[in-house]
Amino acid sequence: VPEPAHRKQIWTSLGAPGVVVSGVDVVGVWRPTQKARRLEVAVTPFRALDAGERAAVAAEAERLAVVRGAAEVTVA
């Protein structure tokens, strides 16, 4: 990850987030939180994500919801 500010967001000392990868580039981070059976995924992009990238993030969030047993998922 070439940008120092992005490295700082990814490798934190407590509760490191997941990374959003497009091709071979890290294009953002995401933090899932679950409240009861609702999964919320907060995405912090490092640049504007195109429609395909946003759809891929939403699809991955849906897969994560299944693994965590969530009935509902939102991506912000």
N, C-alpha and C positions, 0 to 999 in steps of 0.2 A: 504494500500500500504506500504509494509515493508521498502523499500529502501528510505532513506531521499532525495536522488537526484531526484528520480521519483516523490515523493510528491511535491517537489519544482516545477517541470515541470507542474504538474497537477493543483495545487492550486496557481496560480499566482494572483497578485493584479489587473492586467488589462487583459481582454480578455482571460479568462481561456479556454484552448482547450477541445475538447471532448476526452474521453478515449476509447481505444480499449480494449475490454474485450474478453477473450477466456476462456470458462468454467466459473470459479469463479475468475480468475486472471486478473488483469490489465496488459496488455502486451505492451502498448504503448499509445501515444496520437496522435490526428489528428487535423489539423486546415484547415477547408474549407475556401476558398476565391473565390469570384465570380467576374468575369470581363465580363460584358455584359451577354451573354448567355452561357458562358463557366465557369464551376465549376472546380476548382483545389483543390484537397485534399492532403495536405502534411502530411505524416505519419512519426512519430518518434518512432520506435519500441524500447522497452527496452531489447529485445532479438531477435534472428532470428525468423521470423515468418515462419511457414510451409506453404505449398501450399494451404491447406484448409483455413488457417487463412487469407492468402492474398486474396483468392477468396471471403471470407466472407466480408472483408473490401471493396473490389471492388463492391460487391453486395449492401452493405449499402450505398456506395457513389452514386451508380446509383439511389437508392431510394431517397436519399437526393436531387439529381439533379432534379428529378421529382417534389418534393415538392417546390423547389426553382425556377422552371420554366427554368432550364438550358437545352440547346439542346445538350451539350457536357460535358463530365466529364473525368478528368484525375486524376490518383492516383500516387503520387511519394513518 
